[in-house]
């Protein structure tokens, strides 16, 4: 690696992130649906794959098999119960 790509250890994963990658991550627009899902949704997995964990009014939890291991609905411009009920209210207060 050259002088421009000094390696910085990342404390939580077994990968190294270069300064170039950090700069790229900082340039992401925080107001796009992709970045909102990636930064705020607990069901987000790499590649915008949904975990499918739903939370009800009385804090009961279950796996929605229609959403689990499928592409994120919000990214496709569709409605998601979990996102609308749990994530959007938090985003609006930030």
Rosetta silent file (secondary structure, phi, psi, omega in degrees, C-alpha in Angstrom):
SEQUENCE: XXXXXXXXXXXXXXXXXXXXXXXXXXXXXXXXXXXXXXXXXXXXXXXXXXXXXXXXXXXXXXXXXXXXXXXXXXXXXXXXXXXXXXXXXXXXXX
SCORE:     score description
SCORE:     0.000 S_00000001
   1 L     0.000  143.260 -178.486    0.000    0.000    0.000 S_00000001
   2 L   -82.701 -177.652 -179.489    1.164    3.486   -0.828 S_00000001
   3 H   -63.599  -31.643 -178.330    1.415    6.516    1.395 S_00000001
   4 H   -74.187  -16.812 -176.388   -2.143    7.572    0.518 S_00000001
   5 H  -116.937   58.477  177.355   -3.612    4.292    1.745 S_00000001
   6 L   -66.397  135.010 -175.735   -2.427    4.053    5.319 S_00000001
   7 E   -86.306  131.417  176.689   -4.168    1.141    7.050 S_00000001
   8 E  -117.679  126.924  179.291   -6.270    1.863   10.109 S_00000001
   9 E   -70.229  141.447  177.333   -7.507   -1.077   12.241 S_00000001
  10 L  -101.750  122.420 -168.424  -11.256   -1.219   12.792 S_00000001
  11 L   -67.752  -22.262 -173.152  -11.950   -2.249   16.418 S_00000001
  12 L  -103.478  -15.832 -178.124  -15.099   -4.337   15.950 S_00000001
  13 L  -127.443  162.611  179.829  -14.417   -6.362   12.837 S_00000001
  14 L   -91.293   50.108  176.717  -11.476   -8.314   11.475 S_00000001
  15 L  -135.499  159.063  176.185  -11.022   -5.986    8.540 S_00000001
  16 E  -111.183  142.609 -178.945   -8.940   -2.947    7.935 S_00000001
  17 E  -115.403  126.852  179.788  -10.358    0.249    6.564 S_00000001
  18 E   -80.936  162.336  177.060   -8.194    2.562    4.540 S_00000001
  19 H   -58.714  -35.389  179.486   -8.380    6.341    4.798 S_00000001
  20 H   -61.531  -42.694 -179.545   -9.854    6.327    1.301 S_00000001
  21 H   -67.900  -38.885  178.471  -12.759    4.113    2.410 S_00000001
  22 H   -62.037  -43.442  178.912  -13.422    6.281    5.479 S_00000001
  23 H   -62.580  -38.688  178.537  -13.601    9.361    3.280 S_00000001
  24 H   -64.804  -42.156 -179.837  -16.058    7.565    0.969 S_00000001
  25 H   -64.411  -36.378 -178.875  -18.262    6.584    3.926 S_00000001
  26 H   -71.654  -19.350 -179.296  -18.311   10.183    5.184 S_00000001
  27 L   -86.567   -6.330 -178.751  -19.541   11.450    1.811 S_00000001
  28 L   -65.364  137.562  178.579  -22.718    9.367    1.846 S_00000001
  29 L   -73.082  119.704 -176.946  -25.874   11.459    1.881 S_00000001
  30 L   -74.278   -6.452 -176.222  -27.601   10.803    5.237 S_00000001
  31 L   -99.921    4.600  177.409  -31.047   11.690    3.851 S_00000001
  32 L   -83.702  156.754 -179.838  -31.465    8.880    1.325 S_00000001
  33 H   -62.396  -35.353  179.397  -33.676    5.914    2.152 S_00000001
  34 H   -62.854  -46.776 -177.732  -30.669    3.588    1.853 S_00000001
  35 H   -71.214  -32.613  177.302  -28.599    5.484    4.416 S_00000001
  36 H   -65.127  -44.268  178.391  -31.591    5.887    6.768 S_00000001
  37 H   -64.620  -47.619 -177.009  -32.255    2.143    6.729 S_00000001
  38 H   -60.749  -39.724 -175.508  -28.563    1.294    7.037 S_00000001
  39 H   -87.149  -23.780 -170.660  -27.995    3.664    9.978 S_00000001
  40 H  -121.894  -20.683 -174.488  -31.256    3.285   11.914 S_00000001
  41 L   -88.623  124.519  179.769  -33.058    0.010   11.203 S_00000001
  42 L   -70.301  -18.343  179.168  -32.289   -2.865   13.567 S_00000001
  43 L   -86.201   -3.285 -177.983  -33.455   -5.323   10.887 S_00000001
  44 E   -69.183  132.621  170.373  -30.797   -4.151    8.406 S_00000001
  45 E  -127.937  159.103 -178.240  -28.261   -6.731    7.276 S_00000001
  46 L   -48.408  134.202 -179.577  -25.527   -6.313    4.664 S_00000001
  47 L    84.816   14.329 -179.588  -26.961   -5.946    1.186 S_00000001
  48 L    58.334   43.049  174.372  -30.242   -4.504    2.528 S_00000001
  49 E   -96.976  130.424 -174.663  -31.537   -7.922    3.531 S_00000001
  50 E   -85.307  139.097  174.427  -34.223   -7.747    6.232 S_00000001
  51 L   -75.718  -28.419  176.626  -34.091   -9.813    9.431 S_00000001
  52 L    82.564   13.644  179.142  -37.893   -9.680    9.599 S_00000001
  53 E   -79.175  123.017 -179.930  -38.189   -9.118   13.356 S_00000001
  54 E  -109.271  150.432  178.911  -41.465   -7.310   14.092 S_00000001
  55 E  -127.081  126.429 -179.012  -42.475   -5.592   17.343 S_00000001
  56 L   -89.871 -177.625 -177.674  -46.121   -5.191   18.356 S_00000001
  57 L   -60.143  -34.970 -178.161  -47.920   -2.627   20.548 S_00000001
  58 L   -99.152   24.472  178.926  -47.262   -4.608   23.710 S_00000001
  59 L    64.289   20.065  173.327  -43.613   -5.208   22.754 S_00000001
  60 L   -73.819  147.676 -177.144  -44.289   -8.760   21.592 S_00000001
  61 E  -123.713  146.413  175.810  -41.824   -9.918   18.948 S_00000001
  62 E  -155.859  163.949  177.180  -42.101  -12.336   16.047 S_00000001
  63 E   -97.101  122.541  174.364  -40.416  -13.120   12.757 S_00000001
  64 L   -84.513  105.743 -174.330  -42.349  -12.056    9.676 S_00000001
  65 L   -66.916  -20.461  176.628  -41.473  -14.865    7.285 S_00000001
  66 L   -73.017  -28.893 -178.046  -42.528  -12.770    4.277 S_00000001
  67 L   -98.301  -29.273 -176.052  -39.879  -10.147    5.111 S_00000001
  68 L   -61.331  131.098  179.397  -37.171  -12.301    6.678 S_00000001
  69 L    61.894   23.790  174.758  -34.146  -12.868    4.400 S_00000001
  70 L  -118.128  167.802 -178.835  -35.711  -10.773    1.635 S_00000001
  71 E   -64.489  144.577  179.560  -34.759   -7.393    0.210 S_00000001
  72 L   -57.343  131.105 -179.412  -35.693   -4.351    2.307 S_00000001
  73 L   -70.551  -36.945 -177.106  -39.135   -2.993    1.374 S_00000001
  74 L   -62.533  -38.108  178.927  -38.215    0.634    2.147 S_00000001
  75 L   -62.097  -34.405  179.239  -35.404    0.546   -0.413 S_00000001
  76 L   -84.944    4.055  178.708  -37.951   -0.497   -3.044 S_00000001
  77 L    80.675   18.086 -179.775  -40.251    2.389   -2.034 S_00000001
  78 L  -102.398  168.289  179.231  -42.788    0.140   -0.303 S_00000001
  79 L   -82.993  141.795  175.648  -44.290    0.361    3.182 S_00000001
  80 L  -130.628  123.200 -177.918  -42.774   -1.596    6.078 S_00000001
  81 H   -57.177  -47.724 -177.993  -44.688   -1.934    9.355 S_00000001
  82 H   -62.041  -48.081 -177.652  -41.547   -2.138   11.486 S_00000001
  83 H   -61.629  -45.326 -178.464  -39.851    0.809    9.795 S_00000001
  84 H   -67.103  -36.979 -175.480  -42.971    2.991    9.996 S_00000001
  85 H   -85.798  -35.794 -171.688  -43.733    2.130   13.622 S_00000001
  86 H  -109.562  -32.507 -173.111  -40.248    1.905   15.170 S_00000001
  87 H   -96.501  -46.986 -177.446  -37.699    3.714   12.996 S_00000001
  88 H   -56.598  -45.369  179.450  -39.467    6.727   11.455 S_00000001
  89 H   -59.215  -34.566  178.722  -40.528    8.280   14.790 S_00000001
  90 H   -72.014  -41.289  179.657  -36.905    8.187   15.985 S_00000001
  91 H   -60.789  -37.687 -176.975  -35.584    9.656   12.724 S_00000001
  92 H   -70.762  -16.770  179.402  -38.017   12.576   13.000 S_00000001
  93 H   -92.561  -10.932 -177.199  -36.648   13.562   16.417 S_00000001
  94 L   -85.354    0.000    0.000  -33.004   13.697   15.309 S_00000001
